[in-house]
Amino acid sequence: MSETGQPVLHRLRELIEADPDGFARKVFARLFGASPALRDMFPAHLSHLREAFTQVLDHVLEVLPADDGHDDLIELLAQLGRDHRKYGVTDKHYDQMAQALVTESAALMGTEWTQETAETVAQAMLLTTGVMRGAAQSAPGPATWRARVVQKFIINRERAVVRLAAVDPVPAFHAGQYLETRIPQWPYQWRNLSPAIPPNEAGELEFHVRAVPGGHVSTAIVKETAPGDVWTFAQAHGTLHVDPDRPVLMVAGGSGLAPLRALLLDMAQRADSPATHLFYGARFPGELYDLAVLRELATTNPWLKVTAVVDEAADPWWIDGAPAPAQWGFEIARGKVGDIAARYGDWSDRQVLIAGPADMISSTKLRLRLAGVPSDRMRHDPVHH
Ligand SMILES: Cc1cc2nc3c(=O)[nH]c(=O)nc-3n(C[C@H](O)[C@H](O)[C@H](O)COP(=O)(O)OP(=O)(O)OC[C@H]3O[C@@H](n4cnc5c(N)ncnc54)[C@H](O)[C@@H]3O)c2cc1C
């Protein structure tokens, strides 16, 4: 970045900061004006998209003129480029986006827009869209792939298990990763879901979905998904994995069990799996829906120990007829799963994998840190919000 370029980008950032959403609206209006078909590829409500867009743009205008942070910025933009493949974004759209950004920047800067300013801004915008485009072009595998629902069952009023068989070749991903997922009931909404079984040659997938209150996609899955539905998947993300050289502590809350279960099933196929203790927590005993599978895993894999944890001792009336967890022979503790895990023993030599709702992840991390587990030894996925 030239010395004269720095103040230009700082100034543009300052002007955008006064009304970021207004700027984003104008850029999108210009973009969709140039390519009306592009509008149809995005959700009906664009507020989330605009928010993400303004955050990235702010970050670009902050980091580009700075002395460091460029590598991370390039990686972030590359990831965004790969993410946008699923919307059907093409090279032409990147040109139009760069053009829209420059035009709206010119309008915003008014009399401050000189030949030199124009060159600096154009260079920054072309770099940004160029990195995204380049990463999208060089990303391996197809942008999306499909699988058909073959079975669905309801576990309780808010939770379902959905099994699918791939229709297209499945791009490589690892046990413990999550997939960008779209269902036919909400054709423009992408959500992250974690397969509960490892990827396999037969292309079988299983998901455990909890209907969050007021949640569009999760409620539709629990209430409406039926065999025959075709789901679309895009990229796999996530860094949850097991390093074979170190014993493992896993802490799962609710549907957070899914990625850890996929890892355990994967470990069960290997000869060298390290000692692993899983704490699996739910509000009520009847919500510990997967104990039968865990029992089977623990019986055949002596490296695995499971402790079930519940907030409440008894089920409410609406959990009807769930088998008592004690019948599976696991010890059952009462409390918050992170607290119970942290108090249980010395985990300072362990690698720790945590999965579940955002508040459960942060409280578990805090408890374990206080109990002597270094932060860099704890892994979890990005939290939900
Ligand atoms: C890495 C990752 C992996 C995930 N894996 C799974 C999985 O395997 N199974 C699964 O069921 N879900 C999983 N989720 C959550 C899933 O991606 C959706 O966020 C969730 O299903 C809600 O989507 P929705 O369309 O129903 O809700 P939206 O319509 O997007 O949201 C409606 C309301 O619910 C709130 N909300 C959104 N998400 C949550 C939440 N998780 N908890 C509480 N309130 C929420 C919103 O703030 C909003 O008020 C995962 C999320 C992440 C980030």
PDBQT file of the ligand as one rigid body, heavy atoms in Angstrom, charges set to zero:
ROOT
HETATM    1  C1  LIG A 401     -20.773 -25.499  13.734  1.00  0.00    +0.000 C 
HETATM    2  C2  LIG A 401     -22.234 -25.712  13.898  1.00  0.00    +0.000 A 
HETATM    3  C3  LIG A 401     -22.760 -26.995  13.871  1.00  0.00    +0.000 A 
HETATM    4  C4  LIG A 401     -24.127 -27.204  14.065  1.00  0.00    +0.000 A 
HETATM    5  N1  LIG A 401     -24.620 -28.492  14.072  1.00  0.00    +0.000 NA
HETATM    6  C5  LIG A 401     -25.928 -28.693  14.348  1.00  0.00    +0.000 A 
HETATM    7  C6  LIG A 401     -26.471 -30.020  14.413  1.00  0.00    +0.000 A 
HETATM    8  O1  LIG A 401     -25.786 -31.020  14.193  1.00  0.00    +0.000 OA
HETATM    9  N2  LIG A 401     -27.785 -30.156  14.728  1.00  0.00    +0.000 N 
HETATM   10  C7  LIG A 401     -28.585 -29.067  14.967  1.00  0.00    +0.000 A 
HETATM   11  O2  LIG A 401     -29.762 -29.270  15.266  1.00  0.00    +0.000 OA
HETATM   12  N3  LIG A 401     -28.117 -27.808  14.862  1.00  0.00    +0.000 NA
HETATM   13  C8  LIG A 401     -26.816 -27.596  14.566  1.00  0.00    +0.000 A 
HETATM   14  N4  LIG A 401     -26.347 -26.308  14.479  1.00  0.00    +0.000 N 
HETATM   15  C9  LIG A 401     -27.298 -25.181  14.584  1.00  0.00    +0.000 C 
HETATM   16  C10 LIG A 401     -27.927 -24.926  13.199  1.00  0.00    +0.000 C 
HETATM   17  O3  LIG A 401     -26.931 -24.567  12.276  1.00  0.00    +0.000 OA
HETATM   18  C11 LIG A 401     -28.954 -23.773  13.216  1.00  0.00    +0.000 C 
HETATM   19  O4  LIG A 401     -28.349 -22.612  13.720  1.00  0.00    +0.000 OA
HETATM   20  C12 LIG A 401     -30.145 -24.098  14.056  1.00  0.00    +0.000 C 
HETATM   21  O5  LIG A 401     -30.732 -25.294  13.583  1.00  0.00    +0.000 OA
HETATM   22  C13 LIG A 401     -31.175 -22.946  13.997  1.00  0.00    +0.000 C 
HETATM   23  O6  LIG A 401     -31.562 -22.723  12.676  1.00  0.00    +0.000 OA
HETATM   24  P1  LIG A 401     -33.047 -22.238  12.353  1.00  0.00    +0.000 P 
HETATM   25  O7  LIG A 401     -33.148 -21.892  10.922  1.00  0.00    +0.000 OA
HETATM   26  O8  LIG A 401     -34.006 -23.241  12.868  1.00  0.00    +0.000 OA
HETATM   27  O9  LIG A 401     -33.166 -20.945  13.255  1.00  0.00    +0.000 OA
HETATM   28  P2  LIG A 401     -33.219 -19.430  12.754  1.00  0.00    +0.000 P 
HETATM   29  O10 LIG A 401     -34.498 -19.249  12.007  1.00  0.00    +0.000 OA
HETATM   30  O11 LIG A 401     -31.939 -19.120  12.075  1.00  0.00    +0.000 OA
HETATM   31  O12 LIG A 401     -33.249 -18.689  14.144  1.00  0.00    +0.000 OA
HETATM   32  C14 LIG A 401     -34.475 -18.480  14.824  1.00  0.00    +0.000 C 
HETATM   33  C15 LIG A 401     -34.237 -18.058  16.256  1.00  0.00    +0.000 C 
HETATM   34  O13 LIG A 401     -33.519 -19.076  16.959  1.00  0.00    +0.000 OA
HETATM   35  C16 LIG A 401     -32.320 -18.543  17.508  1.00  0.00    +0.000 C 
HETATM   36  N5  LIG A 401     -31.307 -19.587  17.342  1.00  0.00    +0.000 N 
HETATM   37  C17 LIG A 401     -30.619 -19.886  16.218  1.00  0.00    +0.000 A 
HETATM   38  N6  LIG A 401     -29.797 -20.922  16.436  1.00  0.00    +0.000 NA
HETATM   39  C18 LIG A 401     -29.981 -21.281  17.718  1.00  0.00    +0.000 A 
HETATM   40  C19 LIG A 401     -29.432 -22.289  18.530  1.00  0.00    +0.000 A 
HETATM   41  N7  LIG A 401     -28.531 -23.152  18.048  1.00  0.00    +0.000 N 
HETATM   42  N8  LIG A 401     -29.842 -22.384  19.825  1.00  0.00    +0.000 NA
HETATM   43  C20 LIG A 401     -30.765 -21.524  20.309  1.00  0.00    +0.000 A 
HETATM   44  N9  LIG A 401     -31.335 -20.554  19.582  1.00  0.00    +0.000 NA
HETATM   45  C21 LIG A 401     -30.944 -20.424  18.307  1.00  0.00    +0.000 A 
HETATM   46  C22 LIG A 401     -32.011 -17.325  16.679  1.00  0.00    +0.000 C 
HETATM   47  O14 LIG A 401     -31.258 -16.370  17.412  1.00  0.00    +0.000 OA
HETATM   48  C23 LIG A 401     -33.399 -16.807  16.369  1.00  0.00    +0.000 C 
HETATM   49  O15 LIG A 401     -33.912 -16.066  17.437  1.00  0.00    +0.000 OA
HETATM   50  C24 LIG A 401     -24.979 -26.090  14.272  1.00  0.00    +0.000 A 
HETATM   51  C25 LIG A 401     -24.458 -24.802  14.260  1.00  0.00    +0.000 A 
HETATM   52  C26 LIG A 401     -23.103 -24.599  14.097  1.00  0.00    +0.000 A 
HETATM   53  C27 LIG A 401     -22.555 -23.206  14.105  1.00  0.00    +0.000 C 
ENDROOT
TORSDOF 0
